[in-house]
Amino acid sequence: MDEAASRLRLQQESKPEQIEDLDRQIITLKIELEALRKETDPASAERRQKVESEIARVEGKSQELTRAWQEER
């Protein structure tokens, strides 16, 4: 009984897998963005803009899902 209650509590306090995946994707994109900032060629500049847009999109989705998850808790 104690183990079941403990497991349930951990599930409630842990972020859902979908939010965790988005957070990992954001970290990966930010690492790529930092690497691209050191490059000066036009292709890197174009990719940098795409990565910045993708970061904004994924962060927005992560914030939306996090807000909904916190309201459910």
N, C-alpha and C positions, 0 to 999 in steps of 0.2 A: 504494500500500500504506500509506504513512504517512497519507494523507488518510483512508482507511477506518478505520485504527486510531484516529485522532484523533476522527473522527465517533462511533465506538463508545464511546470514553471519555467524550465529552460527553453522550451519551445515558445512560450509566450514572450520571453525576454530577448530571444535571439531574433535577428533580422531574418525575414523570409529569404529563401534562396534566390529568388528573382532580384531582390534588392541587392543582395551580396554580389550577384553576377554583374549588375550594372555598376556597382562601386569598383569592382575589379577592372571592368572595361574602362572606366574613367581614369583610373590610375595608369593603365597601359597607354591610353591615348595621351595623357599628360607627359609620360616618359617620351613617347614619340615626338610630341610637340617640342620638348626641350632639345632633343637631338636635331630637329629640323631648324630650330632657331640659329644653330651654328652654321647652317648651310646658306649659301648666297645665290645658288643657281635658280633660274625661273621655275623649274619643275618643283623644287623644294618649297619655294614660296607659294606655289599653287597648292601643293599638298598641305602645307601649314594652314592655309585658309580653310581647307576641307576638314582638317583635324580640329581646328578651333570650332567650326560649326557643329561637328559631331559631338564634341565635348559639351557644348551648350545644350544640344538636344538630349543627350544621355543624362546630363545633370538634371535637366528639367523633369525628365521622366522619373528619375530616381527620387527627386524631391517630392513629386506627386504621389508616388507609391509609398514613400516613407511617411508622409502626412496621413495617408489613408490607413496605413498599418498602425500608426500611433493612435489614431482615433478609435480603431477597433479594440486596442488594448484597453 
